[in-house]
């Protein structure tokens, strides 16, 4: 409503080691998007279970193009205050309805531009810890598994009715008899990225696990030949990322900016060939190629880490964003 781009770092309170991140993440975002004429920053939500917030992994935006008004689709795993809604039994629901609603309020979204849909608790108990493990959206396309949402036929009807675009909305529902939940989780099919190409069609950027899984590969080939905007696929070796629980979707977060907003972004964090060369040089200089358990008892490792981050924040013109720099 205020015409600004809003930011809230996820509180990540479900995992202790990640709950330490949002203060620094907020400082980083403020240093990157530092012009108050265009950008508004919020403190992360309270760090306890009622407002469990895992961020963009549980948010999709459906629109004709990134420049157009879109439907903000928030996916939650459970409600903290409404006991009538079902919950997963085996694994926690990391994103709550109340957290998603709070973000929508803080970011001043229009009521008609937002929709809250519950993820299927059964698939959470099968390892789908975020919505981006079971669905992905881009433009006027929603690619989701048949079991992605609670009461899925009703949920998809809601999405179709709320959609704001003029282009036809394409909902590609992957049937269980072609891709099981186990295959979807192990291959990270839905953790892929959908990218709009210059001709208006879309490219699926997928990890090589999708190529190696026969059922998933067969379905992707069927999908790109069907009548929908997803016409191409490219597979990438992301094994190191996959082993740490991440895939292409970890680079999915989009900050849609107009020309003036983009010009107001801190130029130190804008990617270029020169910046790439500097970053590679920095990584080669500071990253140890191996660590032993004894290294973690060596104060030199901490000193090296501080020095590396000091150089990085200087290279990116970020200022003092890390706690040790503010002491």
N, C-alpha and C positions, 0 to 999 in steps of 0.2 A: 504493500500500500504506500510506502514512502519512496518507492522508486529506486531503492538501494539494493545492493547485493549483500545478503546476510550470511554470516558464518557462525556456527556453533560446533566446537570440537566434541566428539563423542566422549562420554565419561568412561566407557569401557569397564564398568565396575564389576562385571561378572568374573573377570580374571585379575587377580591382585597385581601381577607384574604389568598388566596393561593399564590398570587404573592409575598408574603413576604418570601416564603420558599426557593427559589433556591440558595441564597447565602449560607445558612446553609447546604443545601443538597450537594452543591458542596464541601464545607469544609469537610463534613462527608465522601463523596466518596474519596476525596484525602487522608483522614486519614485511610480509609479502604484499598484502593488500592494505596499504598504509594511508590511503587518501580518504579522509572522512566524508568528503563530498559524495563519494560513490559507494563506500563499503561500511557496513555495520557489523560489529563483533559482539558476541554474547559469551558470558561465562558458561562453562559446561553445566549440565543439569546436576542436581544433587547426587552425590556418589553413593547411593544405596539402591537396593533392589526395586523399590517402587518405580523408579525412573531409570531402569536399565536401558542404556542407549548405546548401540553399536554403530550408529552413523549411516553413511551412504550405502552400506551393504544391504540395508533394508528399505531403500527408497528408489523408486523409479519415476521417470517423467515421460509422459506420452504427449506428443505434439506433432504438428506438421513439420516444423523445423525448430532448431534450438533458439531461433530469434522470435518465435511465436509464443503466445500464451499457451501453457500446457496444463495437463492434469497431473498434479503431484500425488503420486501413489505411494502411500506409506504402508509397509507390511510389518505387522507385529506378531509376536509369538504367543503372548498371553496378556491378560489384563490384571493389574495389581489390585484393583478395587471392585471389579465386577466378577464375583465368584461364580456367576452363571455361565461364563464363557469357559470352554474346555482348556486344559493345559497339558503339555507333554508330561510324561511320567518318568522317563529314564534320564533325559537331559534337561537342563534349564532352558527356559525361553529367554534369550539374552535381550530381546527388544520388547519393551512393554508398550501397550496402547497409550498409556499415560505419557510416556516419554515422547512418542511420535506426536501426540496432540500438543504437548508443550513446545516442541520445535516449531510446529505450524503456527502457534500463537506468537512465539518470539519473533519469527520471521515475517509476521504480518501477512500471511497468505489469505487470499480471499476464500471464504467458505465454499464457494462453488468451484474452486480450483483444486480442492483437496479431497482425497478419499482414503479411508483407513480400512484395510483388508487384513483378516487374520490368516497367518500361515497355518497349514495343516499340522496339528500337534503330532500326528502319527509320523510324519516325515522328519520332524525335529528329532523324534526318538530313534530315527534311522540314520542320524548323522548330519542332517541338514541344519546346521547351526545358524546360518544366515540365509536370507531370501536369495542372495546372489548365488547360492549353491543349487537353486531350484528354478530360478527365473531370471531373465534379462530383458531389458527394454531399450529401445532406441527409436527416436522419432515416432512413427506411427506403427511400430511393430512391438508386440509383446510375445516373447518366446518363453514358454513355461511348460513344466511337466503337468501331466494330467492330474497328479496328486498334490500340486503345489499349494493350493489354498483350501481352507476350510469351506465346506459346501461350495465346491468350485463352480458348478453351473450358475448358482446365484451370484457368486463373486464376479464371474466374468460378465454376467448381465449388468451388474452395477457399473463395471468399468466401461462397458459399451455405452450405457446411458449417460455416464458422466463425461465421456470423452469430448473434448472441445474443438478438435481439429476439423478441417474441411476435407482433408484426404481420407480415404477409407482406412479404418483401423484394422490391422492384420493381427489376429491372435493365433499364434502357431502353438497348438497344444500337442505335446509329445506323448503318445500313448504308452502306458505301462507295458503293454505286450510287445512293444518294440524296444523301449529303453527302460529297464528296471530302475528303481531308486538306487539300488546298489551300484549299478553301472553309471548312473548320473553322478553320484557322489565320488566314485573312484576316478572317473574320467574328467570331472569338472566341466562337463558339457555346458552347463548354464553359467559357470564362472567365466565363460568366454566374454569377449567384447563384440558388440555389433557396431560397425562403423559405416556411416553413410559416405558413399563415393561421389565423385563429381557428376556422374550420370544419374544420380538419385537412387540407384540400387545400393544394397548393403553387402558388406563383407563380414563374415564371421571369423574372428581371430581366436583360434582355439589351441590349447596345449596338445602336444603330440600324443598324450594319453588318449585323446579322443580318436586319433588315427589308429592307435594300437588296439583299441577296444572294438571288436568287430560289429557288435550291435549298434554302438554309437556311431561308428564310421558309416555303416549302412544307412542309418537314419539321416545323417547329415547329407549324404549324397542324394537321398530321396528328397530332402527339403530344398536343396539348391536347384533342383529340377522342377519343383512345383511352382504354382502361380502365387508367388509372394515376393516382396522386395529383397529377400536374402538370396542372392544369386551366386555368391562366391564364398569359398572357405580357404583359409591359410592356416597351416599347423606350424607351431613353433616349439622348440625344445626349451621348456621352462622347468626342467627337473629340479634345479636348486630351489626355485621358488615353491614348487609343489611340495617338496620335502619339508618345507617350513610352513605348510598350510595355506599357501597363497597361489593364485593363478592369475590369468589375464585380468580378472575383475579387480584385482588390487590396484590396477592403473585405470579403473573405469571412472572414477569421480570426475565429473565435468563441472567446470565453473563457466557458465555461459555469460559472455561479456559482449557489450557493444563496443564500438570503436573507441569512444571516450573512456570507457571503463578499462579497456585493455591498455590504453596509453597511460592510465593512472597506476598501473601495477609497477611495483618496484623493479626497475630494469635489471637489477643485479640477479634476479632469479629467472629471467627470460632465457630460454635455451638458444644456443647458437653453436656454430662449429668451434669458435674460439672458446666458448664456455665449456664445451665438451672436452676439448684438449686440456683445459685447466683442471677439470674434475678428474680426468683420467690420471693426470700427473699427481694430483693430490692423493688419490686412492693408492697409486703405486708407491707413493712415499710413506704413507701412514698405515696401510693395512698389513698386519702380520699375516703370513700365509699359513700359519699354524699356531695353535694354542694348546698348552698342557695345563693340567690342573694346578701345577706349581705357579704358573704365570698369574693366576688369579690372587695369589698371596703376595705378589710382587708389586710394591707401590709404583714401580716404573711404568707398569701397564696403565695405571690410572693417570699418571702424568702424561704419558703419550696420548691417551685418549683426550685429555683436556687440550693439549697442544693441537691435535688434529681438528677438534671442533672449533677452537679459536681461529685456525686458518680457514676452515670452511665457512664460518659466519662472516669472516672478512671477505673471502672470495665472492660470496653471494650478497654482500652488503646488507646483512641482516641485523647487525648490532648485537647486543647482549640478550640472547633469547634463552640460553640454558641457565639453570639455577646456579651452577658454579661460577658463571660469569657475573652474577649479580651479588655475590657475597661481598 
